[in-house]
Amino acid sequence: MDSFRDKVYKIAKSIPKGKVATYGQLARLAGKPKAARAVGGFMRTNPYAPVVPCHRVVAADGSLTGYSGDGGVKRKKEMLLAEGAEFKGERVDLEKSLWKR
């Protein structure tokens, strides 16, 4: 049986280029809707990057709340833009770029 962490990584792996998921969305999909902070911790310590694209996970309001890779949040935004995600200012436009699953 997969652990919660394994489920989160498996789901995050399926977020397509140009789309994002929220920490809360991944928590719900993995079966623990109140565990968004834990999902954030998993993304911060993701040993499977870039296979598990942690840069495609954002806050509930589209904010880029962190990225532990080189370049930090600035690099996260650059990667998302290069993949086709749309922004409103510094936040991902969730109406256009939220992954529907």
N, C-alpha and C positions, 0 to 999 in steps of 0.2 A: 504494500500500500504506500502511495506517495505521501510524503510529509506536506504540510501546508506550504513550506518554502519551495518544494519541488513543483507543486501545482502552480504556484505563482510564476516560477521561471518558465514552465511549460506554456502557460497562457501568454506571458509576455513575449515569448519566442514567436508567437503567431500574429503579433501586431504588424500589419503591413507597412511598407514604406509610404510616407506621406500621411500617415494616421498616427494618432496618439491615444493612449488610454490614461485614465486617472488612477492614482494610488487606490482610491476607494473602489473604483470599478474592478480592478484586479482582485482586491480583497473579497468583494462580493462574488465574483466569478469563481474564486478558489474556495468559497464556502465559509468565509469569516468576514461578514460585512462590516464589522467594527474594527478591523485590523489594518486600516490604511497606514498607520505609522509603522507597523511591522513590515509592510510591503516596501515602504520607503527605505527601511534598513536593509532589506534584501537587495534592493536596487543599488544602494550605496556600496554593498560588499559583493556585488555580482561577479562570481569567478568565471562566468561564461561569456562575458562581453567579447566581441560584438555579436556572437551567435544569439544571445539573449539581449535584445536591444533596449537596455535600460534607459537610454536617452529618449525613448519614445513614451516615457511615463512622466506625467505632469500632475500638478495640483488640480483640485476640483474646479478652480476658476481659470485654468489654463496657464497659470504661472509656472515658470521654470524654477522650481524650488531647490534644485541642486543637481550637480553632476560631478562625480568623483574622478572622472577621467581628466586627462590633460586639457587645460583651457577652461575648465569649469563651465558655468552656465553660458558664457559667451560661446564656447565651442558647441554646447548642446544646441543652442539656437541655430548656429551655422549648419550643423548636421541636419536638423529638422527642416530648415529652409531648403537645403540641397536635395532632400528627399521629397519635397513638395508640400510640406505642411504649411498651412496659411496662418498668418499672425494678424492680430490687432494690437499694434504697439509692441509691448514686450511680452504679451500673452498669446498663446496659441488660440486661434479662433475655433472654439470647440463646436460651433454650429457647422463648420466646414470640415474640420480635421479630426473630430472625435471618432474613434473606431467603434463601429456598431457590431456588437456580438451578443 
